[in-house]
Structures are given as C-alpha cells and as structure tokens.
Amino acid sequence: MSRSVRLAAGVGATALLVTLTACSSSDDTAGSSAAASGSGSSARLSGTVTVFAAASLKESFTTLGERFEDEHPGTKVTFSFGGSDSLAASITGGAPADVFASASPRTMAIVTDAGDASGTPATFVRNRLEIATLPGNPDRIASLKDLTRSGLKVVLCDKEVPCGAAAQKALDAARLTLTPVSYEQDVKASLTKVELKEADAAVVYRTDVRAAGDKVRGVDFPESADAVNDYPIVQLKDTQNAEAAKAFIALVRSAEGQKVLTGAGFLKP
Amino acid sequence: MPGKTVTGGAARPPRVRRLRGSVPVPLLLPALLGLAFLVLPLVALLVRTPWASLPEQLTSAEVWEALRLSLVCATLATAVSLVLGVPLAWLLARVDFPGRGLVRALVTLPLVLPPVVGGVALLMALGRNGVVGRLLDDWFGLTLPFTTTGVVIAEAFVAMPFLVISVEGTLRAADPRYEEAAATLGASRFTAFRRVTLPLIAPGIAAGAVLAWARALGEFGATITFAGNFPGRTQTMPLAVYLALQSDPAAAISLSLVLLAVSVAVLAGLRDRWMTAS
C-alpha cells in the first residue's frame, strides 16, 4: 500500500517538478524565506519524511515534525532518534532515511564520506554541555571538578558518541580525569540513569536538562564553552521524498524552526 | 555371534535405503533453504573478517578484558541458575500445588520477554532507587547497577529459565518410582533427591546448564540497561561488539568472530550429552 501511495505522490510531484525545484533551491540559501515558500508548496508535498536525528533533538524535532505535518497536510514525518554514531552506521548500512541531523560534524562526516549525503551539511544549531544532578542537588555539585569526588556515581556518554567526545574535551580543558560508573550509548541513556536516581550526576547537553524538567537539576560549568557541539543537517542521497526532505530541512533552518530550537536551549549557529 | 550379525545385516540396510530414497522434495528444499538462512550470515562474517589485522585486533587489552568478563560472568550466572533453578524445577515437576501452571508461566517469562524490558524491570526492582534495591542500599550500602554483580544478575535473569525448563522436562521423564523406592527404604525426601534424583537427571542438568551458559554469554539488552557499560567491569563482549560497530566495524567483526568461535566450541563439545538428555 505504501508503495502505491508513494507512486501517486511521485506522479503528482513530477507534474510540478519545475516549480518545486525553483522553490527548494531558494530554501537552501535563505532560511527565513523558507517558511513562506514551504507553506506555498504545501499542496504539493505529500508522503513520509523519515528523519534520523541525534537523541538530543528529540523534543524540539518532535515539535517541528508536528508543525511540518500541520503546514503540509498529507505529509507524515517519522523520526528515529538515537546516538548519532549508531544512526550514521545505520545510514551507511542502507537504512531508508531522507534527512540526517547529527550532534557533531565528525559523525556527519561518516555519512558524507560514504557518499550517502546529497549536498553539503549545514550547521543549524549548537549545543553546550551541562551537569545534570539529582533534584535539589543533594551532593552539592557546583563544578566539573566536583564530579571527580570519590563515592560519587557519575555517568558519561561513551567517547564514540558526540556528547561523550564533548565531555572528554571539557575534561581535558579542565585537566581533570574522571572515572564514571558507566559509558552510556547515547545522551538520553545517560540522563535516564540520573532521572532514575541510579547515578548521582551525568554530563549531558543543556537541552536535555531543560527537556527533563524538574526530574533533574542542571549545573553550568565554564569548561563547557570549550566543548560546544555543532549540529549539522543534510538531505540523504537515497531519499524517497526529496522535496519533502528539503522542505523539512528548510523548516528546521527557518526563523520559526530556530525559535523552537533556541526555546529548547540550543544556541544559534 | 555370526548368526546375530547376519540377521542384523539383513534387516538393516533396506530400511536405511528406503529412508534415504524417500526424502520428499517439498521437505528437502525448504530444509536446505532453512540451513542456508541460518548458516549464511555466519559464513558472511568469516568472509568479511579482516584476517590481516585480526591478530592485532584480538590481542588488545580491551578485547581480552571483555572476553574474560564475559566468560566469568556467564559462568557465575550459570552457577546461580543451578543453585536456584534446579530446586525450582524440582518443585514444578514433583510437587502439586495450586497455581503451578501460573508459576511455570512466570518462570519462563524471561524466555519471551525482550531483554531490554528485563533490564528495566531489574532496575525497578534492584536499582539503587528500586523496590528492593533501595533497602539493600539503606541497610548494607549495597548497589547493584554498574557493577559486575549487576551483570551476573542480568545474565542469570535471562538464562535461568532455560535451565529450569530443561531440568523440569528431564524430571518429568524420569521415573518417580526410584525416589519412592528410596523413601520406602528409609531415605528422607531430601536424601532421595540428593542420592537418587540428582544422578538420574544429571544429563538434563548439564544440558540446561550449557543452554543457560550460552544464553548468558550472548546477553546484551538486560546487561546494558541494568549494569551499564564500563570496560573491565560491566563491558561484556556483546556490549563491546555493539559499541565497536559504531566507530570501527572491522573491530566489531573480529570481536563477533571470537564470540562465535567460543559458542561453537561449547555447543560442539557438549552436543552429544545435550542431545541424549532430551
């Protein structure tokens, strides 16, 4: 059934190919005009857009996905959130995705090096690290150095994952060595261990602390400035729905999209 | 003696020939496809193994740490399963109590439960903030997540049902009259269990233990959820494979090869005992 839907979408898209490509090529350059041109083409977009996105983008991208579906009736945005590295591995392994948003240029490079991206990735937000502690901060953690205290159960992201690489960078900048109780496979897994009170603290993104509400308490640390992550987004080569993929990227980069993202705690690129 | 061989020889060959000649194609074809389906991925693993860099991949300290931890934890989990699982199987097979069917279903639940769900359930029960775990922490300062003990617990949780099922099956097949005879000769029920039942069902126990050990060795979901991932403490081979795959596929293949070799060796070595037991 999905194939016939896709086929019908393809026929419709071909008829309006010229206008669409004209629209979308302007999307790439001018982010703010994208929302306007996006809603202008709302009647033509249909089908599913599959977005593979870093775990830290879960809340804001879910919101943007709903906006996109509202603005383009007949479209559906499906997400796969996870550690950027495992997402990149699935994409190079042939996973059917239209858009990839990664939490670091390094993981994005895995996809572009494999020739799986179409066009050049664009940085759409940046993210800073924060320490997540238990509500009320019972261990009185005030700095990165406090995490090295013995008896404190700290979880970090695995060094292979962007949040882990960034944490390592911050620790190096502060000349600290920290032995966590576990290297988790993505940022949400780290945060969950604190939410469940199994760990006393985790080094995660600001945005994750904010998304967790009052289940955790965030502690800023100055070294996080040395480990800011750029988030690149790109359309994938094997996309089944290039126009909708372009339009989704345009929405993310538009003023409207940036408002959602900065509202979640992301920094402008 | 000669007469015996003659009659045996005359009776046997035709039967064998008839069986061989009568394998129907509708059975043979799917059977061979099934075989190919199960074996092909393993062959592909061998094909794609970076043999040239294999020695250096496998001699890294981290690999040996993960392998050692895997072997130790799987063995401990099997030991736990034996100590708790054999009596449990005996209870299910020999004692008639109300709700036995329900208990049996609960015991075998981890067999069909996704391991990750098992890990979450273990966190809720034995985590630092868990139902029982909180008491362990308050009373003894004992926390289980992020520890090697946590790995053993996670593995035992998913592996023990294999042992229980296997032992219970053997117990049901074993003749209870031997135990009754021992009882009439004055043995207590426990003595009869120890001296008569246990030796009787030893092959079934061995088979169950091998299954449990192999399942524990491959455990991933419950381990990463409940025990986390730390090299040398909770990072077993399956976790190392998963995390290596994200950055270094060649290393992941090499590590997988080691697990494959260990599993094949164990199953091949104990296959005869296991097969005769069932």
Chai-1 contact restraints between the chains, C-beta under 6 A:
chainA,res_idxA,chainB,res_idxB,connection_type,confidence,min_distance_angstrom,max_distance_angstrom,comment,restraint_id
A,D85,B,Q246,contact,1.0,0.0,6.0,A-B,restraint_1
A,S86,B,Q246,contact,1.0,0.0,6.0,A-B,restraint_2
A,A89,B,Q246,contact,1.0,0.0,6.0,A-B,restraint_3
A,D158,B,L243,contact,1.0,0.0,6.0,A-B,restraint_4
A,E160,B,Q246,contact,1.0,0.0,6.0,A-B,restraint_5
A,E160,B,S247,contact,1.0,0.0,6.0,A-B,restraint_6
A,V181,B,F146,contact,1.0,0.0,6.0,A-B,restraint_7
A,S182,B,F146,contact,1.0,0.0,6.0,A-B,restraint_8
A,S182,B,G228,contact,1.0,0.0,6.0,A-B,restraint_9
A,S182,B,N229,contact,1.0,0.0,6.0,A-B,restraint_10
A,S182,B,F230,contact,1.0,0.0,6.0,A-B,restraint_11
A,Y183,B,N229,contact,1.0,0.0,6.0,A-B,restraint_12
A,K197,B,N129,contact,1.0,0.0,6.0,A-B,restraint_13
A,E198,B,G127,contact,1.0,0.0,6.0,A-B,restraint_14
A,E198,B,R128,contact,1.0,0.0,6.0,A-B,restraint_15
A,E198,B,P145,contact,1.0,0.0,6.0,A-B,restraint_16
